[in-house]
Amino acid sequence: MRFFSDNAAAVHPKVMEAIAGANRLDTAYDGDSLSARLDGAFSDLFETEVRAFWVSTGTAANCLALAALCPPYRGILCHRDAHIEVDEAGAPGFFTGGAKLMLLEGAGAKLSPETVAAACDRIRPDVHQVQPAVLSITNATEYGLVYRAGEVTALGRLAQERGLAFHMDGARFANALATTGDSPADVTWRAGVDALSFGFIKNGGLNAEALIVFRPELADEIAVRRKRAGHLLSKGRFLAAQILAMLDDDLWLANARAANAAARVVAEAAPERLTYPVEANEIFLKLNADEADGLRAAGFDFYDWGPGEIRLVTSWDQQGEEIERLASAIRAL
């Protein structure tokens, strides 16, 4: 029973149907009729004019955005456990041509305005030190905590005061909004976010993510960078079809709510073992080695997350029986 990652989740049937429907003659690259609908669909969702780009990985979405926002000789402020630091094999530096990741602390991988301000204040404003150009946050974070609209607004205000661009890694953006109930607009551009990586693969997609740009003047540069990076697929309509299917009737939000609800069931089985509050679809539990071995012997898979801790991730497609079996097994430890 799979709980190691929502990347392993099934593709939603409506997404598969959309892919099959796109299997017809159309223009190549991003000139097709489906890709042409993305800007309008996301502009409706975010209640403002945006530019939307499909890419095939979250790493590409993050790093294309950061490359457009940060010159090679500047820095990107992020949490030391941010995905762009610990899970992207140096891709931000590769895509930006050398920009430095400037690592900050914060409980649950969240950043606060005070932490960001203090980090900026420690940097001398001279040519001998790298000057920050971008603030990047992850919503939901690598420990499953979410930023509410007010928190993002406070960070956005600070970014503006300090002359920083503002990027949001939204690999689990849907899970965050399913928890907070915030509108997509309130937690992004209204809060000062310049670019968003909107994740779909973990949430029912096959191989399509979206890079949303709230500053249209960046769009032409990102288009060129996407091609140069090898992410301008010749049959891009198959990616556009997936994203449009997920946006239709808010399927992206319904799937996230299902995953989050499953996580709450598991969390309620052993609240005293939680190392972080469960605010999205990730659960971090304190288990000793024997207990972890016992869960694996019972058929559950998951990641060890350091000594005495495991990570469980629920997905949109998991059946209630699996969730209840896991909750019962944890409760019985």
C-alpha positions in Angstrom: 0.0 0.0 0.0 1.6 3.1 -1.3 2.3 6.1 1.0 5.8 7.1 -0.1 4.8 9.9 -2.6 1.8 11.3 -4.4 4.0 11.3 -7.5 3.1 7.7 -7.8 -0.6 8.4 -7.8 -2.8 7.3 -10.7 -3.7 9.6 -13.6 -7.2 10.8 -13.2 -9.6 9.2 -15.8 -10.7 12.6 -17.0 -7.1 13.5 -17.7 -6.6 10.3 -19.7 -9.8 11.1 -21.7 -8.4 14.5 -22.5 -5.1 13.1 -23.7 -7.0 10.7 -26.0 -9.1 13.6 -27.2 -6.0 15.5 -28.1 -4.7 12.7 -30.3 -5.6 14.4 -33.6 -3.9 16.6 -36.1 -3.1 20.1 -34.8 -0.3 22.6 -34.9 3.0 21.7 -33.3 4.8 23.0 -30.2 2.5 25.5 -28.3 0.6 26.8 -31.3 -2.2 24.3 -31.0 -5.8 25.1 -30.1 -5.5 23.6 -26.6 -2.4 25.5 -25.6 -4.0 28.7 -26.9 -6.7 28.3 -24.3 -4.3 28.2 -21.3 -3.8 31.9 -20.8 -7.6 32.5 -20.8 -8.3 29.6 -18.5 -5.8 30.6 -15.9 -6.7 34.3 -16.2 -10.2 33.3 -15.2 -9.0 31.3 -12.3 -6.7 34.0 -11.0 -9.1 36.9 -11.8 -6.4 38.8 -13.7 -4.5 38.6 -16.9 -1.7 36.0 -16.7 0.6 34.1 -19.1 0.6 30.3 -18.6 3.3 27.9 -19.9 3.1 24.1 -19.8 6.3 22.2 -18.9 6.8 18.6 -18.1 8.4 18.8 -14.6 8.1 20.9 -11.5 11.9 21.4 -11.5 11.6 23.1 -15.0 8.6 25.2 -13.8 10.5 26.4 -10.7 13.8 27.0 -12.5 12.5 28.7 -15.6 10.7 31.2 -13.3 13.8 31.8 -11.2 16.0 32.3 -14.3 13.6 35.0 -15.5 13.6 36.7 -12.1 17.2 36.4 -11.0 20.4 37.3 -12.9 23.4 35.0 -12.6 25.3 37.2 -10.2 22.5 37.5 -7.6 20.9 35.3 -5.0 17.6 33.5 -4.3 16.4 33.5 -0.6 14.7 30.2 0.3 14.4 27.8 3.2 17.2 25.4 3.7 14.8 22.5 3.2 13.2 24.0 0.1 12.7 21.7 -2.8 14.9 23.9 -5.0 17.7 23.3 -2.5 17.4 19.7 -1.5 15.7 17.9 -4.5 16.6 19.6 -7.7 20.3 18.6 -8.2 21.5 22.1 -8.6 19.0 23.0 -11.3 18.4 26.5 -10.1 22.1 27.4 -10.5 22.2 25.6 -13.9 19.1 27.4 -15.3 20.0 30.8 -13.9 23.7 30.6 -15.0 25.1 30.7 -11.5 22.7 32.4 -9.1 23.2 31.5 -5.5 20.6 29.9 -3.2 20.7 31.8 0.1 19.4 29.4 2.8 17.2 30.5 5.7 15.7 28.8 8.7 12.1 28.4 9.8 10.0 25.9 11.6 8.2 23.4 9.3 10.2 24.9 6.3 8.2 28.1 6.5 9.7 31.6 6.2 8.6 34.7 8.1 9.1 38.3 7.2 11.4 38.7 10.2 13.6 35.9 9.1 13.9 37.2 5.6 14.5 40.8 6.8 17.3 39.6 9.2 19.0 37.7 6.4 18.9 40.7 4.1 20.3 42.9 6.9 23.3 40.6 7.3 24.4 41.2 3.8 26.7 44.2 3.2 25.5 46.3 0.3 28.8 46.1 -1.6 30.3 44.3 -4.5 32.0 41.7 -2.2 28.8 39.9 -1.3 26.0 38.3 -3.3 22.9 40.5 -3.2 19.5 38.8 -3.1 17.2 39.3 -6.0 14.4 36.8 -5.4 12.4 35.4 -2.5 11.1 31.9 -3.1 8.6 30.0 -0.8 6.9 26.6 -1.1 3.2 26.2 -0.6 2.5 23.7 0.9 6.0 23.4 2.4 8.2 20.3 2.4 6.8 19.5 5.8 3.2 19.9 4.7 2.5 23.3 6.3 0.6 25.9 4.4 0.9 29.6 3.9 -2.4 31.5 4.4 -3.1 34.6 2.2 -2.2 37.0 5.0 1.2 35.3 5.5 2.0 35.5 1.8 0.9 39.1 1.8 3.3 39.9 4.6 6.2 38.3 2.8 5.2 40.0 -0.5 5.1 43.4 1.2 8.6 42.8 2.6 9.8 41.6 -0.8 8.6 44.8 -2.4 10.2 46.9 0.3 13.6 45.1 -0.3 13.4 45.1 -4.1 13.0 41.4 -4.3 11.0 39.4 -6.9 8.7 36.8 -5.4 8.4 33.2 -6.5 6.1 30.5 -5.2 6.8 26.8 -5.7 3.3 25.3 -5.8 3.9 21.6 -6.3 1.1 21.1 -3.8 -0.6 24.4 -4.4 -4.0 22.7 -4.7 -3.5 20.9 -1.3 -2.7 24.3 0.3 -5.8 26.0 -1.0 -8.0 23.0 -0.2 -7.0 23.6 3.4 -7.1 27.4 3.7 -10.0 28.1 1.4 -8.1 31.1 0.1 -8.8 32.1 -3.5 -5.9 31.5 -6.0 -5.7 35.3 -6.5 -5.5 36.2 -2.8 -2.6 33.8 -2.2 -0.6 34.8 -5.3 -0.6 38.0 -7.3 -2.7 40.0 -4.8 -0.1 39.0 -2.2 2.8 40.1 -4.4 3.8 36.8 -6.1 5.4 37.3 -9.5 5.5 33.7 -10.7 3.9 30.4 -9.6 4.8 26.8 -10.3 1.3 25.2 -10.3 1.6 21.5 -9.7 -0.7 19.0 -11.4 1.3 15.8 -11.6 1.0 14.9 -7.9 -2.7 15.7 -8.0 -4.0 13.6 -10.9 -1.9 14.7 -14.0 0.4 12.6 -16.1 3.3 14.8 -17.1 2.2 18.4 -17.2 2.8 21.3 -14.8 2.0 24.9 -15.3 4.2 28.0 -14.9 2.0 31.0 -14.2 3.5 34.5 -14.8 1.7 37.4 -13.2 4.1 39.9 -14.8 3.4 39.7 -18.5 6.7 41.4 -19.4 8.5 38.2 -18.3 6.6 36.0 -20.7 8.7 36.4 -23.9 11.9 35.6 -22.0 10.4 32.5 -20.4 9.2 31.3 -23.8 12.8 31.5 -25.1 14.2 29.9 -22.0 11.7 27.1 -22.2 12.9 26.3 -25.7 16.5 26.6 -24.9 16.1 24.3 -21.9 14.6 21.6 -24.0 11.1 21.9 -22.5 9.2 23.1 -25.6 7.6 19.8 -26.5 6.6 19.4 -30.2 3.3 17.8 -29.2 2.5 20.2 -26.4 -1.2 19.9 -26.9 -1.1 16.7 -24.8 0.2 18.7 -21.9 -2.3 21.5 -22.4 -5.1 18.9 -22.6 -4.2 17.5 -19.1 -4.1 20.9 -17.5 -7.4 22.0 -19.0 -9.0 18.8 -17.8 -7.8 19.4 -14.3 -9.1 23.0 -14.3 -12.5 21.9 -15.6 -15.1 22.0 -12.8 -12.2 22.5 -10.3 -11.1 18.9 -10.5 -7.7 20.1 -9.2 -9.3 21.3 -6.0 -11.6 18.2 -5.6 -8.6 15.9 -5.9 -6.6 17.9 -3.4 -9.5 17.8 -0.9 -9.6 14.0 -1.2 -5.9 13.7 -0.5 -6.1 16.1 2.4 -9.1 14.3 3.9 -7.2 11.0 3.8 -4.2 12.6 5.6 -6.4 13.8 8.4 -7.7 10.3 9.0 -4.2 9.0 9.3 -3.1 11.9 11.5 -6.0 11.4 13.9 -4.8 7.8 14.5 -1.8 9.0 16.5 -1.8 12.7 17.2 0.9 12.3 19.9 3.3 11.0 17.3 3.0 14.0 14.9 6.1 16.1 14.4 4.3 18.8 12.4 0.6 19.7 12.2 -1.1 18.0 9.2 -2.3 20.9 7.0 -2.1 19.3 3.5 -1.5 15.7 2.5 1.9 14.9 4.2 2.1 13.3 7.6 5.4 13.1 9.6 5.4 10.7 12.5 7.8 9.6 15.3 8.4 5.9 15.0 11.3 3.8 16.1 13.0 1.4 13.8 11.0 -1.7 15.0 7.7 0.1 14.5 8.7 1.2 11.1 9.7 -2.3 10.1 6.4 -3.6 11.5 4.4 -1.2 9.2 6.4 -2.2 6.2 5.9 -5.9 7.0 2.2 -5.2 7.1 2.4 -3.9 3.5 2.8 -0.1 3.9 5.5 1.8 2.1 6.8 5.2 3.1 10.0 7.2 3.4 12.2 7.2 6.5 12.8 10.9 7.4 15.8 10.9 9.6 16.3 8.9 12.8 13.0 8.0 14.5 10.8 9.8 12.0 8.8 8.7 8.8 6.9 10.6 6.1 3.6 9.4 4.8 1.9 11.0 1.8 -1.7 10.5 0.8 -3.0 10.8 -2.7 -6.2 11.7 -4.4 -6.8 8.2 -5.6 -6.3 6.1 -2.5 -9.3 4.1 -1.3 -10.9 4.5 2.1 -10.0 0.9 3.0 -6.3 1.5 2.6 -6.4 4.6 4.6 -8.4 2.9 7.4 -6.0 0.0 7.4 -3.0 2.4 7.8 -4.7 4.3 10.5 -5.6 1.1 12.4 -2.0 -0.1 12.1 -0.6 3.1 13.5 -3.1 3.2 16.3 -2.1 -0.3 17.3 1.6 0.4 17.6 
